[in-house]
Amino acid sequence: MKKEEKLEPGNIEPEFGKKLYSVKESYWIFYNGIRTMKYMSRARKNHKLSSKFIERIMLAVTEVNECAICSYAHSKRALETGMTTEEIQKMLRGIIEDVPDDEVTAVMFAQHYADTRGNPTLESWQRLVEIYGISRAMGILGAIRIIMIGNTYGIPWSSFFNRLKGKADPRSSLLYEINMMILGTLLIPISFIHTVISGLFGKPIIKFEE
């Protein structure tokens, strides 16, 4: 981050806020997640994405965002799909050597999407579509965006309750957690209405890093 940039709760910076999302970002993350959720559901229903494949994507995103509550929840779900404990632990350390060859590109795109805070490059998206086809690619995008919602809201909530137990997240602050829990939650209905309007007007599903 450049020195002249103003630091606000949720911005990336060395001592505080690394990988945490601002209230403004949470609005758009929810918006994007709701808009693409149907593609993930459709791909799963049509057997284009297996439950195990989806969990690998979600674990990859969670590893980047470092959401403790999502790590716990999706580790449990991943075990239920048949993933081994060792594979899950590696995924949560960012190691993808056990990921099947035909899923590696999707997992790497998921990491890239989270690492760029939801602003992937056009080239990375084109590569995803080239390998999986548009239908599966949209399903993958839906899975990524759904877990992004979970991470965005899971981090402040889990951080707040851990703070009450005397185990505060060093990345967070009480002010950040309260802002996200109150303002972030209040913006959800507005964001949902926004998704409906965007769908009616055929707004683009994905935008790219300039």
Stockholm file with secondary structure:
# STOCKHOLM 1.0

chainA/1-210         MKKEEKLEPGNIEPEFGKKLYSVKESYWIFYNGIRTMKYMSRARKNHKLSSKFIERIMLAVTEVNECAICSYAHSKRALETGMTTEEIQKMLRGIIEDVPDDEVTAVMFAQHYADTRGNPTLESWQRLVEIYGISRAMGILGAIRIIMIGNTYGIPWSSFFNRLKGKADPRSSLLYEINMMILGTLLIPISFIHTVISGLFGKPIIKFEE
#=GR chainA/1-210 SS CCTTSCCCTTSCCSSSCTTCCCHHHHHHHHHHHHHHHHHHHHHHHTTSSCHHHHHHHHHHHHHHHTCHHHHHHHHHHHHHHTCCHHHHHHHTTTCCTTSCGGGHHHHHHHHHHHHTTSCCCHHHHHHHHHHHHHHHHHHHHHHHHHHHHHHHHHHHHHHHHHHHTTCCCTTCCHHHHHHIIIIIHHHHHHHHHHHHHHHHTTCCSCCCCC
#=GC SS_cons         CCTTSCCCTTSCCSSSCTTCCCHHHHHHHHHHHHHHHHHHHHHHHTTSSCHHHHHHHHHHHHHHHTCHHHHHHHHHHHHHHTCCHHHHHHHTTTCCTTSCGGGHHHHHHHHHHHHTTSCCCHHHHHHHHHHHHHHHHHHHHHHHHHHHHHHHHHHHHHHHHHHHTTCCCTTCCHHHHHHIIIIIHHHHHHHHHHHHHHHHTTCCSCCCCC
//
